[in-house]
Amino acid sequence: MPIETEEYKGYKIEIRQDEYAESPREWDNIGKMICFHGRYDLGDKHELSSSDFSGWEELEEFIYKEYNPLIVLPLYLYDHSGITMNTTGFHCRWDSSQVGFIYVSKENVKKEWNVKKISPKLKEKVKKLLISEVKTYDYYIRGNVYWYSIVDENENTLDTLSGFFGDNENSGLLEDAKNMIDHIITTGNYQI
């Protein structure tokens, strides 16, 4: 069942939660997430164990020593009727705690941007990119990933597309669906 339906130019856009969405940590990310949690499998795959470290400071020192990072940001989880993650923490000491770090190595930044020296401007850009990776992952772990179907007046499904992270208005889902409907009307073709 659709969680939301919108009419557009005689067509119906049916929006559903994407229960089979691929984790964004499977994508080609610049950051690496090292997380530990007793009940959830979070972040990227790694060979480390929480028992190898006496606390978050020791893990952070290990990351600096082993991976030569440009940026290391803490990862916090709020766990109450669902989970959510960020890099700044939550104002609830009972249901939230640190679960790890996201970092990017200097070598990866130099390679990705094809530079020999990392400027302060580039460093800030990379930091924003890491925060964006965490936000996308947060959408995923909260179940805020959606797909749409375009349905004609005869209830025929003309097109579907999945993988929209975030709320329906800011994820690009509705804009994409409406553009597809405009394309169908203009060309009579269901494929771009």
DOLO-461505 format. One record per atom (N, C-alpha, C): atom name; residue number from 1; x, y, z. Coordinates in steps of 0.05 Angstrom, whole numbers, always signed. Example, Ala and Ser with C-alpha at 12.3 -4.5 7.8 and 13.67 -1.06 7.14 Angstrom:
# residues 2
PT at   i      x      y      z
PT  N   1   +264   -114   +156
PT CA   1   +246    -90   +156
PT  C   1   +264    -66   +156
PT  N   2   +257    -45   +142
PT CA   2   +273    -21   +143
PT  C   2   +258     +1   +157
//
This chain:
# residues 192
PT at   i      x      y      z
PT  N   1    +17    -24     +0
PT CA   1     +0     +0     +0
PT  C   1    +18    +25     +0
PT  N   2    +10    +44    -16
PT CA   2    +25    +70    -16
PT  C   2    +22    +84    +10
PT  N   3    +43    +97    +19
PT CA   3    +41   +114    +43
PT  C   3    +32   +142    +36
PT  N   4    +34   +148    +10
PT CA   4    +24   +175     +1
PT  C   4    +18   +172    -28
PT  N   5     -2   +187    -37
PT CA   5    -10   +188    -65
PT  C   5    -14   +217    -73
PT  N   6     -4   +224    -97
PT CA   6     -7   +251   -107
PT  C   6    -16   +250   -136
PT  N   7    -36   +266   -143
PT CA   7    -45   +268   -170
PT  C   7    -29   +289   -185
PT  N   8    -22   +284   -210
PT CA   8     -7   +303   -226
PT  C   8    -14   +299   -255
PT  N   9    -28   +318   -267
PT CA   9    -35   +318   -296
PT  C   9    -49   +292   -305
PT  N  10    -67   +283   -288
PT CA  10    -83   +259   -295
PT  C  10    -70   +233   -288
PT  N  11    -46   +234   -277
PT CA  11    -32   +209   -268
PT  C  11    -30   +209   -238
PT  N  12    -26   +186   -227
PT CA  12    -24   +183   -198
PT  C  12     +5   +175   -192
PT  N  13    +17   +189   -173
PT CA  13    +43   +182   -162
PT  C  13    +39   +168   -136
PT  N  14    +46   +143   -134
PT CA  14    +44   +127   -110
PT  C  14    +71   +125    -97
PT  N  15    +73   +134    -72
PT CA  15    +99   +134    -58
PT  C  15    +98   +112    -37
PT  N  16   +119    +96    -36
PT CA  16   +122    +74    -17
PT  C  16   +149    +75     -4
PT  N  17   +150    +64    +21
PT CA  17   +176    +61    +34
PT  C  17   +192    +38    +20
PT  N  18   +217    +43    +15
PT CA  18   +234    +24     +2
PT  C  18   +247     +6    +23
PT  N  19   +234    -17    +28
PT CA  19   +243    -35    +49
PT  C  19   +268    -51    +40
PT  N  20   +275    -50    +15
PT CA  20   +297    -66     +5
PT  C  20   +320    -48     -5
PT  N  21   +321    -23     +6
PT CA  21   +341     -4     -3
PT  C  21   +369    -14     +5
PT  N  22   +388     -9    -13
PT CA  22   +416    -15     -8
PT  C  22   +427     +5    +12
PT  N  23   +443     -5    +31
PT CA  23   +456    +12    +50
PT  C  23   +475    +31    +35
PT  N  24   +473    +57    +41
PT CA  24   +492    +76    +29
PT  C  24   +521    +71    +37
PT  N  25   +526    +54    +57
PT CA  25   +553    +47    +64
PT  C  25   +565    +27    +44
PT  N  26   +548    +16    +26
PT CA  26   +557     -1     +4
PT  C  26   +566    +15    -20
PT  N  27   +561    +41    -20
PT CA  27   +568    +58    -42
PT  C  27   +598    +65    -41
PT  N  28   +607    +80    -60
PT CA  28   +634    +90    -61
PT  C  28   +636   +115    -44
PT  N  29   +640   +112    -18
PT CA  29   +641   +135     +0
PT  C  29   +670   +144     +4
PT  N  30   +673   +170    +11
PT CA  30   +699   +180    +17
PT  C  30   +706   +174    +47
PT  N  31   +686   +173    +64
PT CA  31   +691   +167    +92
PT  C  31   +689   +138    +99
PT  N  32   +701   +131   +121
PT CA  32   +700   +104   +132
PT  C  32   +688   +106   +160
PT  N  33   +667    +90   +165
PT CA  33   +653    +90   +191
PT  C  33   +662    +65   +207
PT  N  34   +672    +71   +231
PT CA  34   +679    +49   +249
PT  C  34   +659    +52   +272
PT  N  35   +642    +33   +275
PT CA  35   +621    +34   +296
PT  C  35   +621     +8   +312
PT  N  36   +613    +11   +337
PT CA  36   +608    -12   +355
PT  C  36   +582     -8   +369
PT  N  37   +565    -29   +369
PT CA  37   +540    -28   +384
PT  C  37   +531    -56   +390
PT  N  38   +520    -60   +413
PT CA  38   +512    -87   +422
PT  C  38   +489    -99   +407
PT  N  39   +471    -82   +397
PT CA  39   +447    -92   +384
PT  C  39   +445    -87   +354
PT  N  40   +460    -68   +344
PT CA  40   +458    -61   +316
PT  C  40   +485    -64   +302
PT  N  41   +484    -72   +276
PT CA  41   +507    -74   +259
PT  C  41   +508    -48   +243
PT  N  42   +525    -29   +252
PT CA  42   +525     -2   +241
PT  C  42   +551     +4   +226
PT  N  43   +550    +23   +207
PT CA  43   +573    +33   +194
PT  C  43   +584    +13   +173
PT  N  44   +611    +16   +169
PT CA  44   +625     -1   +149
PT  C  44   +635    -26   +161
PT  N  45   +640    -46   +145
PT CA  45   +653    -71   +154
PT  C  45   +682    -64   +161
PT  N  46   +691    -75   +184
PT CA  46   +718    -72   +192
PT  C  46   +726    -96   +209
PT  N  47   +752    -98   +214
PT CA  47   +763   -121   +230
PT  C  47   +767   -115   +259
PT  N  48   +760    -91   +268
PT CA  48   +765    -83   +295
PT  C  48   +744    -93   +314
PT  N  49   +751    -95   +339
PT CA  49   +732   -104   +360
PT  C  49   +732    -83   +382
PT  N  50   +708    -78   +393
PT CA  50   +707    -59   +415
PT  C  50   +724    -68   +439
PT  N  51   +729    -94   +442
PT CA  51   +745   -103   +464
PT  C  51   +775    -97   +460
PT  N  52   +783    -88   +436
PT CA  52   +810    -80   +431
PT  C  52   +817    -52   +442
PT  N  53   +796    -38   +451
PT CA  53   +800    -10   +460
PT  C  53   +787     -6   +488
PT  N  54   +799    +11   +504
PT CA  54   +787    +16   +531
PT  C  54   +767    +38   +530
PT  N  55   +764    +52   +507
PT CA  55   +744    +73   +505
PT  C  55   +746    +87   +478
PT  N  56   +730   +107   +475
PT CA  56   +729   +122   +449
PT  C  56   +755   +137   +444
PT  N  57   +767   +148   +465
PT CA  57   +793   +162   +462
PT  C  57   +814   +144   +451
PT  N  58   +815   +120   +461
PT CA  58   +835   +101   +451
PT  C  58   +830    +93   +422
PT  N  59   +805    +89   +415
PT CA  59   +798    +84   +387
PT  C  59   +806   +107   +369
PT  N  60   +800   +131   +378
PT CA  60   +807   +155   +362
PT  C  60   +837   +157   +358
PT  N  61   +853   +152   +380
PT CA  61   +882   +152   +377
PT  C  61   +891   +131   +357
PT  N  62   +879   +108   +357
PT CA  62   +885    +87   +339
PT  C  62   +880    +96   +310
PT  N  63   +857   +109   +305
PT CA  63   +851   +118   +278
PT  C  63   +872   +138   +269
PT  N  64   +880   +157   +287
PT CA  64   +901   +176   +279
PT  C  64   +927   +163   +273
PT  N  65   +934   +143   +289
PT CA  65   +960   +129   +285
PT  C  65   +960   +112   +260
PT  N  66   +939    +97   +256
PT CA  66   +938    +77   +234
PT  C  66   +930    +87   +207
PT  N  67   +912   +107   +206
PT CA  67   +900   +115   +181
PT  C  67   +907   +143   +171
PT  N  68   +923   +159   +187
PT CA  68   +931   +186   +179
PT  C  68   +908   +202   +168
PT  N  69   +887   +206   +185
PT CA  69   +863   +219   +175
PT  C  69   +866   +250   +173
PT  N  70   +852   +261   +154
PT CA  70   +849   +290   +152
PT  C  70   +828   +299   +172
PT  N  71   +807   +284   +174
PT CA  71   +784   +292   +192
PT  C  71   +774   +266   +205
PT  N  72   +768   +269   +231
PT CA  72   +755   +248   +246
PT  C  72   +731   +261   +261
PT  N  73   +707   +250   +257
PT CA  73   +683   +260   +270
PT  C  73   +671   +238   +286
PT  N  74   +661   +245   +310
PT CA  74   +647   +224   +326
PT  C  74   +620   +218   +314
PT  N  75   +610   +194   +319
PT CA  75   +584   +185   +311
PT  C  75   +567   +179   +336
PT  N  76   +544   +191   +338
PT CA  76   +526   +187   +360
PT  C  76   +500   +174   +351
PT  N  77   +488   +158   +368
PT CA  77   +463   +144   +362
PT  C  77   +443   +150   +383
PT  N  78   +419   +157   +374
PT CA  78   +396   +160   +392
PT  C  78   +378   +136   +387
PT  N  79   +372   +121   +408
PT CA  79   +357    +96   +405
PT  C  79   +332    +97   +423
PT  N  80   +310   +105   +411
PT CA  80   +285   +106   +426
PT  C  80   +262   +104   +406
PT  N  81   +248    +82   +405
PT CA  81   +227    +77   +385
PT  C  81   +238    +81   +357
PT  N  82   +261    +71   +351
PT CA  82   +275    +74   +326
PT  C  82   +303    +86   +332
PT  N  83   +319    +87   +312
PT CA  83   +346    +98   +316
PT  C  83   +352   +120   +296
PT  N  84   +369   +138   +304
PT CA  84   +378   +160   +287
PT  C  84   +408   +166   +295
PT  N  85   +423   +176   +275
PT CA  85   +452   +180   +279
PT  C  85   +459   +208   +270
PT  N  86   +479   +220   +284
PT CA  86   +491   +245   +275
PT  C  86   +519   +247   +285
PT  N  87   +532   +270   +279
PT CA  87   +560   +275   +288
PT  C  87   +562   +295   +311
PT  N  88   +539   +305   +320
PT CA  88   +539   +326   +340
PT  C  88   +529   +317   +368
PT  N  89   +515   +294   +369
PT CA  89   +504   +285   +394
PT  C  89   +475   +293   +397
PT  N  90   +463   +281   +418
PT CA  90   +435   +286   +424
PT  C  90   +433   +295   +453
PT  N  91   +411   +309   +459
PT CA  91   +407   +320   +485
PT  C  91   +392   +301   +504
PT  N  92   +397   +276   +501
PT CA  92   +385   +256   +518
PT  C  92   +406   +237   +528
PT  N  93   +414   +239   +553
PT CA  93   +436   +222   +562
PT  C  93   +427   +193   +567
PT  N  94   +401   +188   +568
PT CA  94   +391   +161   +574
PT  C  94   +390   +144   +549
PT  N  95   +381   +156   +526
PT CA  95   +377   +140   +502
PT  C  95   +397   +145   +480
PT  N  96   +418   +159   +486
PT CA  96   +438   +165   +465
PT  C  96   +466   +162   +476
PT  N  97   +484   +155   +457
PT CA  97   +512   +152   +464
PT  C  97   +529   +152   +439
PT  N  98   +554   +154   +442
PT CA  98   +572   +152   +420
PT  C  98   +574   +123   +411
PT  N  99   +575   +118   +385
PT CA  99   +577    +91   +374
PT  C  99   +601    +87   +356
PT  N 100   +617   +108   +351
PT CA 100   +640   +105   +335
PT  C 100   +650   +131   +323
PT  N 101   +663   +129   +300
PT CA 101   +675   +152   +286
PT  C 101   +672   +148   +256
PT  N 102   +672   +170   +242
PT CA 102   +675   +170   +213
PT  C 102   +700   +187   +207
PT  N 103   +717   +177   +189
PT CA 103   +741   +191   +183
PT  C 103   +747   +189   +153
PT  N 104   +766   +205   +144
PT CA 104   +776   +204   +117
PT  C 104   +806   +208   +118
PT  N 105   +821   +192   +104
PT CA 105   +850   +195   +104
PT  C 105   +859   +218    +86
PT  N 106   +882   +229    +93
PT CA 106   +893   +250    +76
PT  C 106   +899   +240    +48
PT  N 107   +909   +215    +47
PT CA 107   +916   +203    +21
PT  C 107   +891   +201     +3
PT  N 108   +869   +192    +14
PT CA 108   +844   +190     -2
PT  C 108   +835   +217    -12
PT  N 109   +837   +237     +4
PT CA 109   +829   +264     -4
PT  C 109   +847   +274    -27
PT  N 110   +873   +271    -24
PT CA 110   +891   +279    -45
PT  C 110   +886   +265    -71
PT  N 111   +880   +239    -69
PT CA 111   +875   +222    -93
PT  C 111   +848   +230   -105
PT  N 112   +827   +233    -89
PT CA 112   +800   +239    -99
PT  C 112   +799   +266   -113
PT  N 113   +813   +286   -102
PT CA 113   +812   +313   -113
PT  C 113   +836   +319   -130
PT  N 114   +854   +300   -133
PT CA 114   +878   +303   -149
PT  C 114   +894   +328   -141
PT  N 115   +901   +329   -116
PT CA 115   +917   +352   -105
PT  C 115   +940   +341    -90
PT  N 116   +961   +357    -88
PT CA 116   +985   +350    -72
PT  C 116   +983   +361    -44
PT  N 117   +969   +384    -42
PT CA 117   +966   +397    -16
PT  C 117   +936   +402    -11
PT  N 118   +927   +398    +14
PT CA 118   +899   +401    +20
PT  C 118   +895   +429    +32
PT  N 119   +880   +445    +18
PT CA 119   +875   +473    +28
PT  C 119   +854   +472    +50
PT  N 120   +852   +494    +66
PT CA 120   +831   +496    +86
PT  C 120   +803   +495    +73
PT  N 121   +800   +506    +50
PT CA 121   +774   +506    +36
PT  C 121   +766   +477    +28
PT  N 122   +785   +462    +18
PT CA 122   +780   +434    +11
PT  C 122   +774   +418    +37
PT  N 123   +789   +423    +58
PT CA 123   +784   +409    +83
PT  C 123   +755   +413    +93
PT  N 124   +746   +438    +91
PT CA 124   +718   +444    +99
PT  C 124   +698   +430    +81
PT  N 125   +704   +429    +55
PT CA 125   +687   +416    +36
PT  C 125   +685   +386    +43
PT  N 126   +708   +374    +50
PT CA 126   +708   +345    +56
PT  C 126   +693   +340    +82
PT  N 127   +696   +358   +102
PT CA 127   +681   +355   +127
PT  C 127   +651   +355   +122
PT  N 128   +642   +374   +105
PT CA 128   +613   +375    +98
PT  C 128   +604   +349    +84
PT  N 129   +622   +338    +67
PT CA 129   +616   +313    +53
PT  C 129   +613   +290    +73
PT  N 130   +630   +289    +93
PT CA 130   +628   +268   +113
PT  C 130   +602   +271   +129
PT  N 131   +595   +295   +136
PT CA 131   +569   +300   +150
PT  C 131   +546   +291   +133
PT  N 132   +548   +297   +107
PT CA 132   +527   +289    +88
PT  C 132   +525   +259    +86
PT  N 133   +548   +245    +86
PT CA 133   +547   +215    +86
PT  C 133   +532   +205   +110
PT  N 134   +537   +217   +134
PT CA 134   +524   +209   +158
PT  C 134   +494   +214   +156
PT  N 135   +487   +237   +145
PT CA 135   +458   +244   +142
PT  C 135   +444   +224   +124
PT  N 136   +457   +217   +102
PT CA 136   +445   +196    +84
PT  C 136   +442   +170    +98
PT  N 137   +463   +162   +113
PT CA 137   +462   +137   +127
PT  C 137   +440   +138   +149
PT  N 138   +436   +161   +161
PT CA 138   +415   +165   +181
PT  C 138   +388   +160   +168
PT  N 139   +383   +171   +144
PT CA 139   +358   +166   +130
PT  C 139   +354   +136   +126
PT  N 140   +375   +122   +119
PT CA 140   +373    +93   +114
PT  C 140   +366    +78   +140
PT  N 141   +380    +84   +162
PT CA 141   +375    +68   +187
PT  C 141   +348    +76   +199
PT  N 142   +337   +100   +192
PT CA 142   +310   +107   +202
PT  C 142   +288    +97   +184
PT  N 143   +296    +86   +161
PT CA 143   +276    +76   +142
PT  C 143   +264    +98   +124
PT  N 144   +278   +120   +122
PT CA 144   +269   +142   +105
PT  C 144   +281   +140    +77
PT  N 145   +274   +117    +64
PT CA 145   +282   +113    +36
PT  C 145   +256   +105    +22
PT  N 146   +251   +117     -2
PT CA 146   +226   +114    -15
PT  C 146   +229   +107    -44
PT  N 147   +207    +97    -56
PT CA 147   +205    +93    -84
PT  C 147   +177   +102    -94
PT  N 148   +175   +107   -119
PT CA 148   +149   +115   -130
PT  C 148   +141    +98   -154
PT  N 149   +115    +98   -159
PT CA 149   +103    +86   -183
PT  C 149    +86   +108   -196
PT  N 150    +86   +108   -222
PT CA 150    +68   +126   -237
PT  C 150    +46   +108   -249
PT  N 151    +21   +115   -243
PT CA 151     -2    +99   -250
PT  C 151    -21   +116   -267
PT  N 152    -30   +104   -289
PT CA 152    -49   +119   -307
PT  C 152    -78   +115   -297
PT  N 153    -96   +127   -313
PT CA 153   -125   +127   -305
PT  C 153   -137    +98   -305
PT  N 154   -124    +79   -319
PT CA 154   -133    +51   -319
PT  C 154   -119    +34   -299
PT  N 155   -105    +46   -280
PT CA 155    -90    +33   -259
PT  C 155    -66    +16   -270
PT  N 156    -57    +23   -293
PT CA 156    -32    +11   -304
PT  C 156     -8    +25   -293
PT  N 157    +11    +10   -283
PT CA 157    +36    +22   -273
PT  C 157    +54    +27   -297
PT  N 158    +62    +52   -302
PT CA 158    +77    +60   -325
PT  C 158   +107    +61   -319
PT  N 159   +114    +67   -294
PT CA 159   +142    +70   -287
PT  C 159   +145    +68   -257
PT  N 160   +168    +59   -248
PT CA 160   +175    +59   -220
PT  C 160   +204    +67   -217
PT  N 161   +211    +79   -195
PT CA 161   +239    +85   -190
PT  C 161   +243    +86   -159
PT  N 162   +265    +75   -150
PT CA 162   +270    +73   -122
PT  C 162   +296    +87   -114
PT  N 163   +302    +88    -88
PT CA 163   +327    +98    -79
PT  C 163   +327   +127    -72
PT  N 164   +305   +138    -62
PT CA 164   +303   +166    -54
PT  C 164   +306   +168    -24
PT  N 165   +328   +180    -15
PT CA 165   +334   +182    +13
PT  C 165   +325   +209    +24
PT  N 166   +311   +209    +47
PT CA 166   +301   +233    +60
PT  C 166   +271   +235    +57
PT  N 167   +260   +258    +65
PT CA 167   +231   +261    +62
PT  C 167   +224   +266    +33
PT  N 168   +199   +261    +27
PT CA 168   +190   +261     -1
PT  C 168   +194   +288    -15
PT  N 169   +191   +309     +0
PT CA 169   +193   +336    -12
PT  C 169   +222   +344    -18
PT  N 170   +241   +336     -2
PT CA 170   +268   +344     -5
PT  C 170   +286   +323    -18
PT  N 171   +276   +299    -23
PT CA 171   +293   +278    -34
PT  C 171   +295   +279    -64
PT  N 172   +278   +295    -77
PT CA 172   +277   +296   -106
PT  C 172   +257   +276   -118
PT  N 173   +244   +260   -101
PT CA 173   +225   +240   -111
PT  C 173   +202   +252   -126
PT  N 174   +188   +271   -115
PT CA 174   +165   +283   -129
PT  C 174   +173   +297   -154
PT  N 175   +194   +312   -153
PT CA 175   +204   +326   -177
PT  C 175   +211   +306   -199
PT  N 176   +224   +284   -192
PT CA 176   +231   +264   -211
PT  C 176   +206   +251   -223
PT  N 177   +187   +244   -206
PT CA 177   +162   +232   -216
PT  C 177   +147   +250   -234
PT  N 178   +145   +276   -227
PT CA 178   +131   +295   -244
PT  C 178   +146   +299   -271
PT  N 179   +172   +300   -270
PT CA 179   +188   +302   -295
PT  C 179   +182   +278   -313
PT  N 180   +180   +254   -301
PT CA 180   +174   +230   -317
PT  C 180   +146   +232   -329
PT  N 181   +127   +242   -314
PT CA 181   +100   +245   -324
PT  C 181   +100   +265   -347
PT  N 182   +114   +287   -344
PT CA 182   +117   +307   -366
PT  C 182   +129   +294   -391
PT  N 183   +149   +277   -387
PT CA 183   +162   +263   -409
PT  C 183   +142   +244   -423
PT  N 184   +127   +229   -407
PT CA 184   +107   +211   -418
PT  C 184    +86   +226   -434
PT  N 185    +77   +249   -424
PT CA 185    +57   +265   -438
PT  C 185    +68   +276   -464
PT  N 186    +93   +286   -463
PT CA 186   +105   +298   -486
PT  C 186   +112   +278   -508
PT  N 187   +123   +255   -500
PT CA 187   +134   +237   -520
PT  C 187   +117   +212   -524
PT  N 188    +99   +206   -504
PT CA 188    +84   +181   -505
PT  C 188   +101   +157   -499
PT  N 189   +126   +162   -490
PT CA 189   +145   +141   -484
PT  C 189   +149   +139   -454
PT  N 190   +151   +115   -444
PT CA 190   +154   +111   -415
PT  C 190   +183   +109   -407
PT  N 191   +201   +110   -426
PT CA 191   +230   +108   -419
PT  C 191   +245   +132   -429
PT  N 192   +263   +140   -412
PT CA 192   +280   +163   -419
PT  C 192   +306   +153   -431
//
